[in-house]
Amino acid sequence: MFRDRVEAGKLLADALTFLKTKKDDVVVLAIPRGGVLVAKEVADSLGAPLDLVITRKIGAPGNPELAIGAVTQDGEVIADPELVDRLTVSDEYVKDESAKQVDEIRARMKRYRGDRAYPNLAGKTVVLVDDGVATGSTIRAAIKSVKRRNAAAVIVAVPVGPQETIEELSKIADRVVCLDTPKFFNAVGQFYREFDQVDDETVRETLRSVRTADR
């Protein structure tokens, strides 16, 4: 049980000290909104720049919390074909929902980052940070997006997640650092004493308070 996202971030940073020897080649990317507060502690500890990677899940018809896939920051759709088939989701639905999520990604990037150029990730070790994972759909999309930008290595760093999800992520990331993989997992929030919603202004303030790749 973590007290809050700040404590989780500090503990996660302790598990990532092996990156301090190459901090000049490390970029920390947070998945907003909750992941930003965790990632700030990691970036501060490593002395690395902090920025965002935004992906959006594609919710199932009538059940938006159930992810049938996700959209990367670059607009690529990563669907779960088995789930799509089982729920008989039409191609048209996936296409329409994906377009909506691409628009939302662009709007959030503008809202959080303004007009700053996105960092060059080529040759960098990229640490993807969130406050936890459940199904892992959004972080899978983030991994794919970062790899397309020619990162030298992609490390997923999260405080908590179910064992099966962590194992799946380990197959597509270069390394996964997860502090806890509880046997009984319902939702990320159950492992935090304080798990308040992070608002947009907190994301903007956090980015203004840290080193970014362009400064």
N, C-alpha and C positions, 0 to 999 in steps of 0.2 A: 504494500500500500504506500503510494507516494503522497506526500503532503500536498503538493501542487506541481504545476509544470516547471516552475523554477527549480525546485529540488530535484525533480526527475532529470532536468537538463544538466545539473551539476554532477549527478551520479553518472549520467551517460558520458559526460566529458571525461570523467575519471577512467572510463573504459576505453577511451579513444586516445589516450596519451601517446600511444605508439605513432600517432600521426604528427606529433610535435617536431620530429626530426626533419620533416619535409613540409613544414607549414607554408612555405612560399609557393608550393604547388597544390595547395588544398583550397577548395571552395566549398563552403557550406550552403546548401540550398534547403530552405524550409518549405514544408507544405502547409499553406495557411488554411484556417487561421490558427488553430491550436498549436501546430508545430512550430510557429514562429518563436514563442516564448521558450520552448525547449532548445531550439536551434541557437538562440542568442547565447545561451550559456555555453554551448559547445563551441561556437565561433570565438567567443571571448577567451575561452580557455586555450584554444589552439592558436589564437592570434591570426585567424583566417577571416577573409571577407564573408559576409552573409548576404544572400539574396533569396529569391523565391523561385519555386517551380510550381506551377498551377496545373493540376489535372482535374477533371470532373468525371464523376461516375455517371453512367447511363442507367437510370432507374427503370425497373420493370413496369409495364402498364398496370395502373391501379395500385402499385406498391413501390413508390419512388425510393424507399430505403433499401430495397433489394437491388443490388447492382448486377446488371446483365452485361456489363462492360464498362469501359471508360474511354475518355478522349484525352489525348496527349496535348501538351502545350502547343504543339505544331499542327494540331487538328487531325491527327491520325486516330482512327477508331480501332480500339482493341476490344472486340466482343468476346463473350464466353459462349462459344457455339453450342455446347451441350445444354446450357441453361436456356439459351434462345430457342433451341429446338424443343426442349421440354415444355416451355411456356408458350410455344407456337407464336413467338413474336415476329411480326412481319418485318421485311427489309425496309419498308417505308417508315415504320415506326422508329427503327434504329437510326435511319438517315435523318429524320426530322428531329429526334431528340439529340442526336450528335450535333446538328447545326445549332441548336439552342445552347448547348454546353460550350461550343466554340465561341459563340458570342459572349457568353458569361465569362469565359477565361480572358478574353480580350478586355472586357470591361473591368475585371478585377485587376489585371495587370496595369491598366491605366490608372485605376483608383489608388492602388498601393504604391506604384513605382513612378508614376508620372511619365515623362518622356525619356528617362535614362536608357542608354543603350544596354542591352542584355550582355552579361559577362561572356567573354570568350572562354569556353570550357575545354577547348582542344588541348590535349596533353595534361590536363589537370586531374587530380584525384578529387572526385566530387562526393561529398557526404550528404546523403538525403536524410532529412530528419523530420519526424512527425511525433506527435504525443502518444502514438500507439497505432497498431494495425489490427484490423479484424479480418476481413476477407482479403485485404491487400490489393484490391482492384485499382485504386488510385495510385498507389505507390508503384505498381507494375507499370502503369502508363508513364509515371515519372522516370523510371529506370530506362524505358525505351526512348523517351524524349532526350534524356541526357546522353545516352549512347549515340544517338544520331548526331549529337554535337561533338563527337569524337573525343569524349573524355577518356583519359588513360585508364581510369579505374572508377567504379561506382560502388560506394559503400553505403548500405542502408543502416541507419542507426535509430533505434526506437526503444523506449523504456519497456514496453510490454506488447505481447502479441501471442496468439495461440500457436502451439508447436507446429501444426501442419502448415499454417501460413508462413511461418519463418522458414520452414524447410523448403517450401515452394519458392520463396524469394531468394533463397540461397542458390538456387539453380540458375537464376538469371542475373544476380548481382555478383560482383567480385568477392564481396564479403558482407555478412549481416551481423551487426552487433545488437543484441537484444538482451536487456537486463533480466527479464523474467518471462517465462512461458508457462503460465498457470494451466493446470489440468482442466479446471472449469472456467470457461471464458464465455461471457455473454456480451459484454461491451467494454470499450476502453475505459469509460468513465468510472466503472466499478472499482478500478484500482487506484483512484485518486480520492483523497479526502475533500479537496477543493477542485472542482472541475467546471468552473463557470465558463460561459461562452465568451470567446475572445472577439471583440468588436473590431471594425475596420480601422478606427482611429488608433487602437493599440498596435495594430500591424504597422501602420504608417509611422507612428512614434518610435517603434522598435527599429525600423529600418533607418530612421534618421539618426538614431543614437549609436549606431555601430559602423564599423568599417565596411564599405561595400567595394566591389571589385573595381569600380571606376574612381575610387578616391582613397 
